[in-house]
Amino acid sequence: MTFTTPLGLLALLALPAVVALHLFRNRLPERRVAALFLFAEQALIAGAGRTRTRLLRTASLWLELLAALLLALWLGGLSFGGSEAQHVVVVLDDSASMQAGGHARAQQELRTRLGRLGNGDFVSVLRTGERPEVLAGPRARAADAEAALARWRPLRSKHAFGPALDLARELALGGGQVWFVSDEEPPPGSDDVTWLGFGEPAPNAAILTAIREASATGGEQVRARLAAFGAMAQCTVRLFAGAQEVARAEVVFAEGLADVVLPVPAGSDVVRLVLPADALAVDDEALLLPPLHRVVGLCDQWPDDLRRAFASERLLTALPHVRSEPDSRSAQLLLRTAPGPLLPGQCELVVVAGEGERQALAGPFVVDRAHPWTSGLLLQGLAWVAVRGDLPGRVLVAAGPLPLLTDEDVAGVDGAHRAWLAVDPRLGNFVRAPDWPVLATNLVEACRSSVPGPIEAQVPLGGEARFRRAAADGSERGDAGSAFPPLFVEAPDGSRTQGHGERTVGFVLQQPGVHTVVGADDRPLGRFAARFVDAAESDLRLLRSGERAAAPSAGDVRRSAARDTGSERRVLALLLLLVLLADWWVLARRDA
């Protein structure tokens, strides 16, 4: 029992006032007599004034004392507490380090605390991140909050807690509480938040980097860097292809770091690098797909004499990860003598070597070095023979006023470019100089980003995996009227998420393991391997546990003091009215 306005209890002074009024009465009971002369004169004088009389314990006295008591309790704000609906906002630390035991203990403790809430109380559950997420609520029931806790799997890398705590404060406006559940100390300026810590310091080893690459002796290898945090001097690292162990090595940590190289058997698909089990499991495993080669499709539509002059077949063999593509719709780089139709993302090299006045040029040549196509061009010792004339687009190489190489944006075609090259390969020495292979290499590398498929095979957990559509995909409209059919990524647990973007589609990977890109027809189009990597989260030596209650503010005190007095005050007011009516009835009967 509490009093929200204790000064109101001063009204209890009415109790002695009521007693005094009954002790000193100036109104005597009326008595009918035959004649006044029968009473002595002194008796008449004494009975006419306000004198102390014997206290009569009448019903009116008790009713008036009870009325004064009820009034004092009403003014004092009598409260038996606890029935107003509470709003608890729970902020869950979504960092991966919570998986080192704090996650399970936090779930158990929160279930216990939420079970103590009343049926009318509300709970909101948030998880931290650069963009905080609401897992339950706002203002959900405790059962919904417990279901959200069961789905909670913290796997994020190191991030700031401030955005989630600020959102929690907004949701808790009006008297709510904020609980911050973490395994490390709360950030500065969070004294208004109740902190529940569930971290325990522990030694831990982690895979910092893991790269699957071609080895110098042929075949493939996995090169990895490992880190040890805490009392750990050595460990055994193993490599699996499927369920079979294919390699292992004993590593010794020097100043907390160790490097290891393991061979990969020929023909292996997905390999798995594994460390011994320790406090944090998510950083002990790395799944590695085969090295990703984005092979550029080259469609050679030059006539035979031009093809022989440029030695394009030999060039195709010399350039890395380039294939001959007869279908112009499936190629990324097209070789032509006249401009033709292009699809989004394609690049076309148009060689101007036909009819027209020719001019032999020996320099000097002006080069736009800021453009990627001109990277590495020297243009020294050249005898360049070009057809005179203007070329459309941005000039990249020129000899005086004569443009030799230009870059034209193709209007109406997203990402398409046309390179105009004014040169007669049958004259001069341009095709025999190093500059022609350099220019061809630059064009191929510029087209590599347009190759359909995954742009990167290995993606950090929580990062964006990007998938490039084929150039012809925009020709068919999706079911919802979009210019592109939807693409989905299938996670290791079988769940699917639709990608965002048009020509390049992005997926945020939230689970470690191999993810598959599928189209609307369930046809697999590519794969990504996601793994957790964050040295700061793998270091478990600074984890903390404990509890710190929120510092009460003046507003909290007022709200706590005013909580749940409404029903008690209404009952007291009703009782006071009934008592006053009863006193009036008693007095009315006595005077009758």
JOVEN-V878593 format. One record per backbone hydrogen bond with DSSP energy under -1.0 kcal/mol. CO is the residue of the C=O (numbers start at 0). NH is the residue of the N-H. Records with the same first field share a line. If there is no record, write none. Layout:
BEGIN
CO->NH + NH
END
This chain:
BEGIN
1->78
4->7
5->8
6->9
7->10
8->11
9->12
10->13
11->14
12->16
13->17
14->18
15->19
16->20
17->21
18->22
19->23
22->52
35->38
39->43
40->44
41->45
42->46
55->57
57->61
58->62
59->63
60->64
61->65
62->66
63->67
64->68
65->69
66->70
67->71
68->72
69->73
70->74
71->75
72->77
75->4
76->3
78->1
85->121
86->176
87->123
88->178
89->125
90->180
91->127
93->155
94->97
95->98
96->99
97->102
98->100
100->104
101->105
102->106
103->107
104->108
105->109
106->110
107->111
108->112
109->113
110->114
113->116
117->120
121->87
122->139
123->89
124->134 + 135
125->91
126->132
132->126
135->124
139->122
140->144
141->145
142->146
143->147
144->148
145->149
146->150
155->95
160->164
161->165
162->166
163->167
164->168
165->169
166->170
167->171
169->172
171->175
176->88
177->193
178->90
179->195
180->92
181->197
182->543
189->192
190->550
193->179
194->547
195->181
196->545
203->228
205->226
208->224
210->222
212->220
214->217
218->214
219->263
220->212
221->261
222->210
223->259
224->207 + 208
225->257
226->205
228->203
229->231
232->252
234->250
236->248
237->273
238->245 + 246
239->271
240->243
243->240
246->238
248->236
250->234
253->256
255->227
256->253
257->225
259->223
261->221
264->267
270->287
271->239
272->285
273->237
280->283
282->206
283->274
285->272
287->270
292->294
295->322
296->331 + 332
297->324
298->334
302->306
303->307
304->308
305->309
306->311
310->314
311->315
312->316
313->317
314->318
320->295
322->297
326->329
331->346
332->298
333->348
334->300
335->350
342->345
345->416
346->333
347->418
348->335
349->420
350->352
356->387
358->385
360->383
365->397
366->368
367->370
370->373
371->374
373->376
382->428
383->360
384->423
385->358
393->406
395->367
396->403 + 404
397->365
398->401
401->398
403->421
404->395 + 396
405->419
406->393
407->417
409->412
412->415
413->344
415->409
416->347
417->407
418->349
419->405
420->351 + 422
423->426
433->437
434->438
435->439
436->440
437->441
438->442
439->443
440->444
441->445
442->446
446->449
447->450
452->467
456->528
458->530
459->462
462->508
464->506
465->454
466->504
467->452
469->472
471->474
472->475
477->480
481->477
486->498
487->517
488->496
489->515
490->493
494->490
496->488
499->505
502->468
504->466
505->499
506->464
508->461
512->529
514->527
515->489
516->524
517->487
518->521
522->518
525->516
527->514
528->458
529->512
530->460
533->537
534->538
539->542
543->198
545->196
547->194
552->556
553->557
554->558
555->559
556->560
557->561
561->564
564->568
565->569
566->570
567->571
568->572
569->573
570->574
571->575
572->576
573->577
574->578
575->579
576->580
577->581
578->582
579->583
580->584
581->585
582->586
583->587
584->588
585->589
586->590
END
